Amino acid sequence: MLLLVRSPCVCGGAPDADPAVVGWLDPATGLFTAGPLPAGAGPCPNPGDCDPVPMCPQLLGLTGPETWTVPAATESVSVTVACGPVTVTDCAGNATVINECGTAFSWSAPGSPCAPGVLCGSLAVDVPDGAAAYIQWSAPCGDES
């Protein structure tokens, strides 16, 4: 969005007056609209306008029987099956049994310029007796579980 502003004339040493918005131009369409800015218009988010959230990668090796559930505020998860079968239940509740050793899956949640994404809290990995898996996840530092 490009603004069209008008500055009042200043004569004889009078103090400068603030410019006023008289319209705006949408550079994508070339359409000019007279009048004030639309509601919610403002500067684009700048990654420098917020403090980044430090993320900490974590690694866990599981041998059965054990069930791991994604910790709160987790942004991404990767599961590698060392020895199957391992059952992964995704965020939609779909359970997948993985028998092949060395098979890997990963999930990530899109974030914003100022905050990481957050995966659902229901992602789970069930490792029965005799099976093994490695789980890597990334979450805000200090939330290690």
Phi and psi in radians as a Rosetta constraint file:
Dihedral C 1 N 2 CA 2 C 2 CIRCULARHARMONIC -1.957 0.35
Dihedral N 2 CA 2 C 2 N 3 CIRCULARHARMONIC 2.303 0.35
Dihedral C 2 N 3 CA 3 C 3 CIRCULARHARMONIC -1.629 0.35
Dihedral N 3 CA 3 C 3 N 4 CIRCULARHARMONIC 2.509 0.35
Dihedral C 3 N 4 CA 4 C 4 CIRCULARHARMONIC -1.904 0.35
Dihedral N 4 CA 4 C 4 N 5 CIRCULARHARMONIC 2.075 0.35
Dihedral C 4 N 5 CA 5 C 5 CIRCULARHARMONIC -2.087 0.35
Dihedral N 5 CA 5 C 5 N 6 CIRCULARHARMONIC 2.694 0.35
Dihedral C 5 N 6 CA 6 C 6 CIRCULARHARMONIC -2.132 0.35
Dihedral N 6 CA 6 C 6 N 7 CIRCULARHARMONIC 2.256 0.35
Dihedral C 6 N 7 CA 7 C 7 CIRCULARHARMONIC -1.804 0.35
Dihedral N 7 CA 7 C 7 N 8 CIRCULARHARMONIC 2.285 0.35
Dihedral C 7 N 8 CA 8 C 8 CIRCULARHARMONIC -1.195 0.35
Dihedral N 8 CA 8 C 8 N 9 CIRCULARHARMONIC 2.650 0.35
Dihedral C 8 N 9 CA 9 C 9 CIRCULARHARMONIC -1.221 0.35
Dihedral N 9 CA 9 C 9 N 10 CIRCULARHARMONIC 2.481 0.35
Dihedral C 9 N 10 CA 10 C 10 CIRCULARHARMONIC -2.108 0.35
Dihedral N 10 CA 10 C 10 N 11 CIRCULARHARMONIC 2.180 0.35
Dihedral C 10 N 11 CA 11 C 11 CIRCULARHARMONIC -2.234 0.35
Dihedral N 11 CA 11 C 11 N 12 CIRCULARHARMONIC 2.654 0.35
Dihedral C 11 N 12 CA 12 C 12 CIRCULARHARMONIC 1.034 0.35
Dihedral N 12 CA 12 C 12 N 13 CIRCULARHARMONIC 0.621 0.35
Dihedral C 12 N 13 CA 13 C 13 CIRCULARHARMONIC 1.392 0.35
Dihedral N 13 CA 13 C 13 N 14 CIRCULARHARMONIC 0.162 0.35
Dihedral C 13 N 14 CA 14 C 14 CIRCULARHARMONIC -1.145 0.35
Dihedral N 14 CA 14 C 14 N 15 CIRCULARHARMONIC 2.639 0.35
Dihedral C 14 N 15 CA 15 C 15 CIRCULARHARMONIC -1.155 0.35
Dihedral N 15 CA 15 C 15 N 16 CIRCULARHARMONIC 2.604 0.35
Dihedral C 15 N 16 CA 16 C 16 CIRCULARHARMONIC -1.080 0.35
Dihedral N 16 CA 16 C 16 N 17 CIRCULARHARMONIC 2.465 0.35
Dihedral C 16 N 17 CA 17 C 17 CIRCULARHARMONIC -1.784 0.35
Dihedral N 17 CA 17 C 17 N 18 CIRCULARHARMONIC 2.653 0.35
Dihedral C 17 N 18 CA 18 C 18 CIRCULARHARMONIC -1.191 0.35
Dihedral N 18 CA 18 C 18 N 19 CIRCULARHARMONIC 2.461 0.35
Dihedral C 18 N 19 CA 19 C 19 CIRCULARHARMONIC -1.199 0.35
Dihedral N 19 CA 19 C 19 N 20 CIRCULARHARMONIC 2.737 0.35
Dihedral C 19 N 20 CA 20 C 20 CIRCULARHARMONIC -2.086 0.35
Dihedral N 20 CA 20 C 20 N 21 CIRCULARHARMONIC 2.453 0.35
Dihedral C 20 N 21 CA 21 C 21 CIRCULARHARMONIC -1.322 0.35
Dihedral N 21 CA 21 C 21 N 22 CIRCULARHARMONIC 2.196 0.35
Dihedral C 21 N 22 CA 22 C 22 CIRCULARHARMONIC -1.937 0.35
Dihedral N 22 CA 22 C 22 N 23 CIRCULARHARMONIC -0.131 0.35
Dihedral C 22 N 23 CA 23 C 23 CIRCULARHARMONIC 2.990 0.35
Dihedral N 23 CA 23 C 23 N 24 CIRCULARHARMONIC 3.114 0.35
Dihedral C 23 N 24 CA 24 C 24 CIRCULARHARMONIC -2.571 0.35
Dihedral N 24 CA 24 C 24 N 25 CIRCULARHARMONIC 2.730 0.35
Dihedral C 24 N 25 CA 25 C 25 CIRCULARHARMONIC -2.127 0.35
Dihedral N 25 CA 25 C 25 N 26 CIRCULARHARMONIC 2.278 0.35
Dihedral C 25 N 26 CA 26 C 26 CIRCULARHARMONIC -1.559 0.35
Dihedral N 26 CA 26 C 26 N 27 CIRCULARHARMONIC 1.901 0.35
Dihedral C 26 N 27 CA 27 C 27 CIRCULARHARMONIC -1.165 0.35
Dihedral N 27 CA 27 C 27 N 28 CIRCULARHARMONIC -0.368 0.35
Dihedral C 27 N 28 CA 28 C 28 CIRCULARHARMONIC -1.264 0.35
Dihedral N 28 CA 28 C 28 N 29 CIRCULARHARMONIC -0.593 0.35
Dihedral C 28 N 29 CA 29 C 29 CIRCULARHARMONIC -1.935 0.35
Dihedral N 29 CA 29 C 29 N 30 CIRCULARHARMONIC -0.324 0.35
Dihedral C 29 N 30 CA 30 C 30 CIRCULARHARMONIC 1.382 0.35
Dihedral N 30 CA 30 C 30 N 31 CIRCULARHARMONIC 0.106 0.35
Dihedral C 30 N 31 CA 31 C 31 CIRCULARHARMONIC -1.401 0.35
Dihedral N 31 CA 31 C 31 N 32 CIRCULARHARMONIC 2.251 0.35
Dihedral C 31 N 32 CA 32 C 32 CIRCULARHARMONIC -1.717 0.35
Dihedral N 32 CA 32 C 32 N 33 CIRCULARHARMONIC 2.372 0.35
Dihedral C 32 N 33 CA 33 C 33 CIRCULARHARMONIC -2.156 0.35
Dihedral N 33 CA 33 C 33 N 34 CIRCULARHARMONIC 2.141 0.35
Dihedral C 33 N 34 CA 34 C 34 CIRCULARHARMONIC -1.381 0.35
Dihedral N 34 CA 34 C 34 N 35 CIRCULARHARMONIC 2.615 0.35
Dihedral C 34 N 35 CA 35 C 35 CIRCULARHARMONIC 1.915 0.35
Dihedral N 35 CA 35 C 35 N 36 CIRCULARHARMONIC -2.965 0.35
Dihedral C 35 N 36 CA 36 C 36 CIRCULARHARMONIC -1.240 0.35
Dihedral N 36 CA 36 C 36 N 37 CIRCULARHARMONIC 2.905 0.35
Dihedral C 36 N 37 CA 37 C 37 CIRCULARHARMONIC -1.125 0.35
Dihedral N 37 CA 37 C 37 N 38 CIRCULARHARMONIC 2.665 0.35
Dihedral C 37 N 38 CA 38 C 38 CIRCULARHARMONIC -1.180 0.35
Dihedral N 38 CA 38 C 38 N 39 CIRCULARHARMONIC 2.713 0.35
Dihedral C 38 N 39 CA 39 C 39 CIRCULARHARMONIC -1.002 0.35
Dihedral N 39 CA 39 C 39 N 40 CIRCULARHARMONIC 2.409 0.35
Dihedral C 39 N 40 CA 40 C 40 CIRCULARHARMONIC 1.472 0.35
Dihedral N 40 CA 40 C 40 N 41 CIRCULARHARMONIC -0.061 0.35
Dihedral C 40 N 41 CA 41 C 41 CIRCULARHARMONIC -1.259 0.35
Dihedral N 41 CA 41 C 41 N 42 CIRCULARHARMONIC 2.477 0.35
Dihedral C 41 N 42 CA 42 C 42 CIRCULARHARMONIC -3.064 0.35
Dihedral N 42 CA 42 C 42 N 43 CIRCULARHARMONIC -3.034 0.35
Dihedral C 42 N 43 CA 43 C 43 CIRCULARHARMONIC -1.158 0.35
Dihedral N 43 CA 43 C 43 N 44 CIRCULARHARMONIC 2.616 0.35
Dihedral C 43 N 44 CA 44 C 44 CIRCULARHARMONIC -1.167 0.35
Dihedral N 44 CA 44 C 44 N 45 CIRCULARHARMONIC 2.571 0.35
Dihedral C 44 N 45 CA 45 C 45 CIRCULARHARMONIC -1.069 0.35
Dihedral N 45 CA 45 C 45 N 46 CIRCULARHARMONIC 2.372 0.35
Dihedral C 45 N 46 CA 46 C 46 CIRCULARHARMONIC -2.017 0.35
Dihedral N 46 CA 46 C 46 N 47 CIRCULARHARMONIC 2.153 0.35
Dihedral C 46 N 47 CA 47 C 47 CIRCULARHARMONIC -0.931 0.35
Dihedral N 47 CA 47 C 47 N 48 CIRCULARHARMONIC -0.418 0.35
Dihedral C 47 N 48 CA 48 C 48 CIRCULARHARMONIC -1.332 0.35
Dihedral N 48 CA 48 C 48 N 49 CIRCULARHARMONIC -0.148 0.35
Dihedral C 48 N 49 CA 49 C 49 CIRCULARHARMONIC -1.486 0.35
Dihedral N 49 CA 49 C 49 N 50 CIRCULARHARMONIC -0.012 0.35
Dihedral C 49 N 50 CA 50 C 50 CIRCULARHARMONIC -2.449 0.35
Dihedral N 50 CA 50 C 50 N 51 CIRCULARHARMONIC 2.777 0.35
Dihedral C 50 N 51 CA 51 C 51 CIRCULARHARMONIC -1.441 0.35
Dihedral N 51 CA 51 C 51 N 52 CIRCULARHARMONIC 2.263 0.35
Dihedral C 51 N 52 CA 52 C 52 CIRCULARHARMONIC -1.193 0.35
Dihedral N 52 CA 52 C 52 N 53 CIRCULARHARMONIC 2.614 0.35
Dihedral C 52 N 53 CA 53 C 53 CIRCULARHARMONIC -1.586 0.35
Dihedral N 53 CA 53 C 53 N 54 CIRCULARHARMONIC 2.022 0.35
Dihedral C 53 N 54 CA 54 C 54 CIRCULARHARMONIC -1.195 0.35
Dihedral N 54 CA 54 C 54 N 55 CIRCULARHARMONIC 2.302 0.35
Dihedral C 54 N 55 CA 55 C 55 CIRCULARHARMONIC -1.879 0.35
Dihedral N 55 CA 55 C 55 N 56 CIRCULARHARMONIC 2.504 0.35
Dihedral C 55 N 56 CA 56 C 56 CIRCULARHARMONIC -2.112 0.35
Dihedral N 56 CA 56 C 56 N 57 CIRCULARHARMONIC 2.124 0.35
Dihedral C 56 N 57 CA 57 C 57 CIRCULARHARMONIC -1.326 0.35
Dihedral N 57 CA 57 C 57 N 58 CIRCULARHARMONIC 2.550 0.35
Dihedral C 57 N 58 CA 58 C 58 CIRCULARHARMONIC -2.375 0.35
Dihedral N 58 CA 58 C 58 N 59 CIRCULARHARMONIC 2.661 0.35
Dihedral C 58 N 59 CA 59 C 59 CIRCULARHARMONIC -2.352 0.35
Dihedral N 59 CA 59 C 59 N 60 CIRCULARHARMONIC 2.403 0.35
Dihedral C 59 N 60 CA 60 C 60 CIRCULARHARMONIC -2.443 0.35
Dihedral N 60 CA 60 C 60 N 61 CIRCULARHARMONIC 2.325 0.35
Dihedral C 60 N 61 CA 61 C 61 CIRCULARHARMONIC -1.802 0.35
Dihedral N 61 CA 61 C 61 N 62 CIRCULARHARMONIC 2.243 0.35
Dihedral C 61 N 62 CA 62 C 62 CIRCULARHARMONIC -2.004 0.35
Dihedral N 62 CA 62 C 62 N 63 CIRCULARHARMONIC 2.353 0.35
Dihedral C 62 N 63 CA 63 C 63 CIRCULARHARMONIC -2.153 0.35
Dihedral N 63 CA 63 C 63 N 64 CIRCULARHARMONIC 2.425 0.35
Dihedral C 63 N 64 CA 64 C 64 CIRCULARHARMONIC -1.244 0.35
Dihedral N 64 CA 64 C 64 N 65 CIRCULARHARMONIC 2.848 0.35
Dihedral C 64 N 65 CA 65 C 65 CIRCULARHARMONIC -1.508 0.35
Dihedral N 65 CA 65 C 65 N 66 CIRCULARHARMONIC 2.280 0.35
Dihedral C 65 N 66 CA 66 C 66 CIRCULARHARMONIC -2.818 0.35
Dihedral N 66 CA 66 C 66 N 67 CIRCULARHARMONIC 2.567 0.35
Dihedral C 66 N 67 CA 67 C 67 CIRCULARHARMONIC -2.144 0.35
Dihedral N 67 CA 67 C 67 N 68 CIRCULARHARMONIC 2.250 0.35
Dihedral C 67 N 68 CA 68 C 68 CIRCULARHARMONIC -1.923 0.35
Dihedral N 68 CA 68 C 68 N 69 CIRCULARHARMONIC 2.350 0.35
Dihedral C 68 N 69 CA 69 C 69 CIRCULARHARMONIC -2.070 0.35
Dihedral N 69 CA 69 C 69 N 70 CIRCULARHARMONIC 2.449 0.35
Dihedral C 69 N 70 CA 70 C 70 CIRCULARHARMONIC -1.002 0.35
Dihedral N 70 CA 70 C 70 N 71 CIRCULARHARMONIC 2.259 0.35
Dihedral C 70 N 71 CA 71 C 71 CIRCULARHARMONIC -1.210 0.35
Dihedral N 71 CA 71 C 71 N 72 CIRCULARHARMONIC 2.761 0.35
Dihedral C 71 N 72 CA 72 C 72 CIRCULARHARMONIC -1.025 0.35
Dihedral N 72 CA 72 C 72 N 73 CIRCULARHARMONIC 2.569 0.35
Dihedral C 72 N 73 CA 73 C 73 CIRCULARHARMONIC 1.200 0.35
Dihedral N 73 CA 73 C 73 N 74 CIRCULARHARMONIC 0.277 0.35
Dihedral C 73 N 74 CA 74 C 74 CIRCULARHARMONIC -1.268 0.35
Dihedral N 74 CA 74 C 74 N 75 CIRCULARHARMONIC 2.328 0.35
Dihedral C 74 N 75 CA 75 C 75 CIRCULARHARMONIC -1.613 0.35
Dihedral N 75 CA 75 C 75 N 76 CIRCULARHARMONIC -0.675 0.35
Dihedral C 75 N 76 CA 76 C 76 CIRCULARHARMONIC -2.590 0.35
Dihedral N 76 CA 76 C 76 N 77 CIRCULARHARMONIC 2.652 0.35
Dihedral C 76 N 77 CA 77 C 77 CIRCULARHARMONIC -2.434 0.35
Dihedral N 77 CA 77 C 77 N 78 CIRCULARHARMONIC 2.458 0.35
Dihedral C 77 N 78 CA 78 C 78 CIRCULARHARMONIC -2.291 0.35
Dihedral N 78 CA 78 C 78 N 79 CIRCULARHARMONIC 2.286 0.35
Dihedral C 78 N 79 CA 79 C 79 CIRCULARHARMONIC -2.074 0.35
Dihedral N 79 CA 79 C 79 N 80 CIRCULARHARMONIC 2.222 0.35
Dihedral C 79 N 80 CA 80 C 80 CIRCULARHARMONIC -2.098 0.35
Dihedral N 80 CA 80 C 80 N 81 CIRCULARHARMONIC 2.164 0.35
Dihedral C 80 N 81 CA 81 C 81 CIRCULARHARMONIC -1.484 0.35
Dihedral N 81 CA 81 C 81 N 82 CIRCULARHARMONIC 2.092 0.35
Dihedral C 81 N 82 CA 82 C 82 CIRCULARHARMONIC -1.510 0.35
Dihedral N 82 CA 82 C 82 N 83 CIRCULARHARMONIC -0.666 0.35
Dihedral C 82 N 83 CA 83 C 83 CIRCULARHARMONIC -2.668 0.35
Dihedral N 83 CA 83 C 83 N 84 CIRCULARHARMONIC 2.043 0.35
Dihedral C 83 N 84 CA 84 C 84 CIRCULARHARMONIC -1.469 0.35
Dihedral N 84 CA 84 C 84 N 85 CIRCULARHARMONIC 3.088 0.35
Dihedral C 84 N 85 CA 85 C 85 CIRCULARHARMONIC -1.465 0.35
Dihedral N 85 CA 85 C 85 N 86 CIRCULARHARMONIC 2.570 0.35
Dihedral C 85 N 86 CA 86 C 86 CIRCULARHARMONIC -2.262 0.35
Dihedral N 86 CA 86 C 86 N 87 CIRCULARHARMONIC 2.369 0.35
Dihedral C 86 N 87 CA 87 C 87 CIRCULARHARMONIC -1.850 0.35
Dihedral N 87 CA 87 C 87 N 88 CIRCULARHARMONIC 2.188 0.35
Dihedral C 87 N 88 CA 88 C 88 CIRCULARHARMONIC -1.931 0.35
Dihedral N 88 CA 88 C 88 N 89 CIRCULARHARMONIC 2.190 0.35
Dihedral C 88 N 89 CA 89 C 89 CIRCULARHARMONIC -1.884 0.35
Dihedral N 89 CA 89 C 89 N 90 CIRCULARHARMONIC 2.026 0.35
Dihedral C 89 N 90 CA 90 C 90 CIRCULARHARMONIC -1.430 0.35
Dihedral N 90 CA 90 C 90 N 91 CIRCULARHARMONIC -3.125 0.35
Dihedral C 90 N 91 CA 91 C 91 CIRCULARHARMONIC -1.076 0.35
Dihedral N 91 CA 91 C 91 N 92 CIRCULARHARMONIC -0.459 0.35
Dihedral C 91 N 92 CA 92 C 92 CIRCULARHARMONIC -1.509 0.35
Dihedral N 92 CA 92 C 92 N 93 CIRCULARHARMONIC -0.021 0.35
Dihedral C 92 N 93 CA 93 C 93 CIRCULARHARMONIC 1.554 0.35
Dihedral N 93 CA 93 C 93 N 94 CIRCULARHARMONIC 0.141 0.35
Dihedral C 93 N 94 CA 94 C 94 CIRCULARHARMONIC -1.427 0.35
Dihedral N 94 CA 94 C 94 N 95 CIRCULARHARMONIC 2.133 0.35
Dihedral C 94 N 95 CA 95 C 95 CIRCULARHARMONIC -1.679 0.35
Dihedral N 95 CA 95 C 95 N 96 CIRCULARHARMONIC 2.268 0.35
Dihedral C 95 N 96 CA 96 C 96 CIRCULARHARMONIC -2.161 0.35
Dihedral N 96 CA 96 C 96 N 97 CIRCULARHARMONIC 2.190 0.35
Dihedral C 96 N 97 CA 97 C 97 CIRCULARHARMONIC -1.598 0.35
Dihedral N 97 CA 97 C 97 N 98 CIRCULARHARMONIC 2.184 0.35
Dihedral C 97 N 98 CA 98 C 98 CIRCULARHARMONIC -1.930 0.35
Dihedral N 98 CA 98 C 98 N 99 CIRCULARHARMONIC 2.047 0.35
Dihedral C 98 N 99 CA 99 C 99 CIRCULARHARMONIC -1.755 0.35
Dihedral N 99 CA 99 C 99 N 100 CIRCULARHARMONIC -0.455 0.35
Dihedral C 99 N 100 CA 100 C 100 CIRCULARHARMONIC -1.381 0.35
Dihedral N 100 CA 100 C 100 N 101 CIRCULARHARMONIC 2.166 0.35
Dihedral C 100 N 101 CA 101 C 101 CIRCULARHARMONIC -1.202 0.35
Dihedral N 101 CA 101 C 101 N 102 CIRCULARHARMONIC 2.489 0.35
Dihedral C 101 N 102 CA 102 C 102 CIRCULARHARMONIC 1.493 0.35
Dihedral N 102 CA 102 C 102 N 103 CIRCULARHARMONIC -0.016 0.35
Dihedral C 102 N 103 CA 103 C 103 CIRCULARHARMONIC -1.328 0.35
Dihedral N 103 CA 103 C 103 N 104 CIRCULARHARMONIC 2.412 0.35
Dihedral C 103 N 104 CA 104 C 104 CIRCULARHARMONIC -2.306 0.35
Dihedral N 104 CA 104 C 104 N 105 CIRCULARHARMONIC 2.541 0.35
Dihedral C 104 N 105 CA 105 C 105 CIRCULARHARMONIC -2.324 0.35
Dihedral N 105 CA 105 C 105 N 106 CIRCULARHARMONIC 2.685 0.35
Dihedral C 105 N 106 CA 106 C 106 CIRCULARHARMONIC -2.538 0.35
Dihedral N 106 CA 106 C 106 N 107 CIRCULARHARMONIC 2.656 0.35
Dihedral C 106 N 107 CA 107 C 107 CIRCULARHARMONIC -2.344 0.35
Dihedral N 107 CA 107 C 107 N 108 CIRCULARHARMONIC 2.544 0.35
Dihedral C 107 N 108 CA 108 C 108 CIRCULARHARMONIC -2.580 0.35
Dihedral N 108 CA 108 C 108 N 109 CIRCULARHARMONIC 2.640 0.35
Dihedral C 108 N 109 CA 109 C 109 CIRCULARHARMONIC -1.898 0.35
Dihedral N 109 CA 109 C 109 N 110 CIRCULARHARMONIC 2.291 0.35
Dihedral C 109 N 110 CA 110 C 110 CIRCULARHARMONIC -1.155 0.35
Dihedral N 110 CA 110 C 110 N 111 CIRCULARHARMONIC 2.453 0.35
Dihedral C 110 N 111 CA 111 C 111 CIRCULARHARMONIC -1.860 0.35
Dihedral N 111 CA 111 C 111 N 112 CIRCULARHARMONIC -2.882 0.35
Dihedral C 111 N 112 CA 112 C 112 CIRCULARHARMONIC -2.154 0.35
Dihedral N 112 CA 112 C 112 N 113 CIRCULARHARMONIC 3.015 0.35
Dihedral C 112 N 113 CA 113 C 113 CIRCULARHARMONIC -1.035 0.35
Dihedral N 113 CA 113 C 113 N 114 CIRCULARHARMONIC -0.414 0.35
Dihedral C 113 N 114 CA 114 C 114 CIRCULARHARMONIC -1.920 0.35
Dihedral N 114 CA 114 C 114 N 115 CIRCULARHARMONIC -0.132 0.35
Dihedral C 114 N 115 CA 115 C 115 CIRCULARHARMONIC -2.647 0.35
Dihedral N 115 CA 115 C 115 N 116 CIRCULARHARMONIC 2.549 0.35
Dihedral C 115 N 116 CA 116 C 116 CIRCULARHARMONIC -1.256 0.35
Dihedral N 116 CA 116 C 116 N 117 CIRCULARHARMONIC 2.818 0.35
Dihedral C 116 N 117 CA 117 C 117 CIRCULARHARMONIC -1.299 0.35
Dihedral N 117 CA 117 C 117 N 118 CIRCULARHARMONIC 2.910 0.35
Dihedral C 117 N 118 CA 118 C 118 CIRCULARHARMONIC -2.328 0.35
Dihedral N 118 CA 118 C 118 N 119 CIRCULARHARMONIC 2.135 0.35
Dihedral C 118 N 119 CA 119 C 119 CIRCULARHARMONIC -1.273 0.35
Dihedral N 119 CA 119 C 119 N 120 CIRCULARHARMONIC 2.838 0.35
Dihedral C 119 N 120 CA 120 C 120 CIRCULARHARMONIC -1.071 0.35
Dihedral N 120 CA 120 C 120 N 121 CIRCULARHARMONIC 2.790 0.35
Dihedral C 120 N 121 CA 121 C 121 CIRCULARHARMONIC -1.563 0.35
Dihedral N 121 CA 121 C 121 N 122 CIRCULARHARMONIC 0.051 0.35
Dihedral C 121 N 122 CA 122 C 122 CIRCULARHARMONIC -1.799 0.35
Dihedral N 122 CA 122 C 122 N 123 CIRCULARHARMONIC -0.003 0.35
Dihedral C 122 N 123 CA 123 C 123 CIRCULARHARMONIC -1.116 0.35
Dihedral N 123 CA 123 C 123 N 124 CIRCULARHARMONIC 2.231 0.35
Dihedral C 123 N 124 CA 124 C 124 CIRCULARHARMONIC -2.449 0.35
Dihedral N 124 CA 124 C 124 N 125 CIRCULARHARMONIC 2.636 0.35
Dihedral C 124 N 125 CA 125 C 125 CIRCULARHARMONIC -2.204 0.35
Dihedral N 125 CA 125 C 125 N 126 CIRCULARHARMONIC 2.087 0.35
Dihedral C 125 N 126 CA 126 C 126 CIRCULARHARMONIC -1.851 0.35
Dihedral N 126 CA 126 C 126 N 127 CIRCULARHARMONIC 2.073 0.35
Dihedral C 126 N 127 CA 127 C 127 CIRCULARHARMONIC -1.984 0.35
Dihedral N 127 CA 127 C 127 N 128 CIRCULARHARMONIC 1.867 0.35
Dihedral C 127 N 128 CA 128 C 128 CIRCULARHARMONIC -1.344 0.35
Dihedral N 128 CA 128 C 128 N 129 CIRCULARHARMONIC 3.019 0.35
Dihedral C 128 N 129 CA 129 C 129 CIRCULARHARMONIC -0.969 0.35
Dihedral N 129 CA 129 C 129 N 130 CIRCULARHARMONIC 2.302 0.35
Dihedral C 129 N 130 CA 130 C 130 CIRCULARHARMONIC 1.567 0.35
Dihedral N 130 CA 130 C 130 N 131 CIRCULARHARMONIC -0.144 0.35
Dihedral C 130 N 131 CA 131 C 131 CIRCULARHARMONIC -1.822 0.35
Dihedral N 131 CA 131 C 131 N 132 CIRCULARHARMONIC 2.902 0.35
Dihedral C 131 N 132 CA 132 C 132 CIRCULARHARMONIC -2.654 0.35
Dihedral N 132 CA 132 C 132 N 133 CIRCULARHARMONIC 2.600 0.35
Dihedral C 132 N 133 CA 133 C 133 CIRCULARHARMONIC -2.636 0.35
Dihedral N 133 CA 133 C 133 N 134 CIRCULARHARMONIC 2.710 0.35
Dihedral C 133 N 134 CA 134 C 134 CIRCULARHARMONIC -1.960 0.35
Dihedral N 134 CA 134 C 134 N 135 CIRCULARHARMONIC 2.386 0.35
Dihedral C 134 N 135 CA 135 C 135 CIRCULARHARMONIC -2.182 0.35
Dihedral N 135 CA 135 C 135 N 136 CIRCULARHARMONIC 2.229 0.35
Dihedral C 135 N 136 CA 136 C 136 CIRCULARHARMONIC -2.027 0.35
Dihedral N 136 CA 136 C 136 N 137 CIRCULARHARMONIC 2.388 0.35
Dihedral C 136 N 137 CA 137 C 137 CIRCULARHARMONIC -2.535 0.35
Dihedral N 137 CA 137 C 137 N 138 CIRCULARHARMONIC 2.782 0.35
Dihedral C 137 N 138 CA 138 C 138 CIRCULARHARMONIC -2.174 0.35
Dihedral N 138 CA 138 C 138 N 139 CIRCULARHARMONIC 2.235 0.35
Dihedral C 138 N 139 CA 139 C 139 CIRCULARHARMONIC -2.522 0.35
Dihedral N 139 CA 139 C 139 N 140 CIRCULARHARMONIC 2.833 0.35
Dihedral C 139 N 140 CA 140 C 140 CIRCULARHARMONIC -0.974 0.35
Dihedral N 140 CA 140 C 140 N 141 CIRCULARHARMONIC 2.385 0.35
Dihedral C 140 N 141 CA 141 C 141 CIRCULARHARMONIC -1.007 0.35
Dihedral N 141 CA 141 C 141 N 142 CIRCULARHARMONIC 2.442 0.35
Dihedral C 141 N 142 CA 142 C 142 CIRCULARHARMONIC 1.703 0.35
Dihedral N 142 CA 142 C 142 N 143 CIRCULARHARMONIC -0.237 0.35
Dihedral C 142 N 143 CA 143 C 143 CIRCULARHARMONIC -1.793 0.35
Dihedral N 143 CA 143 C 143 N 144 CIRCULARHARMONIC 0.388 0.35
Dihedral C 143 N 144 CA 144 C 144 CIRCULARHARMONIC -1.100 0.35
Dihedral N 144 CA 144 C 144 N 145 CIRCULARHARMONIC 2.292 0.35
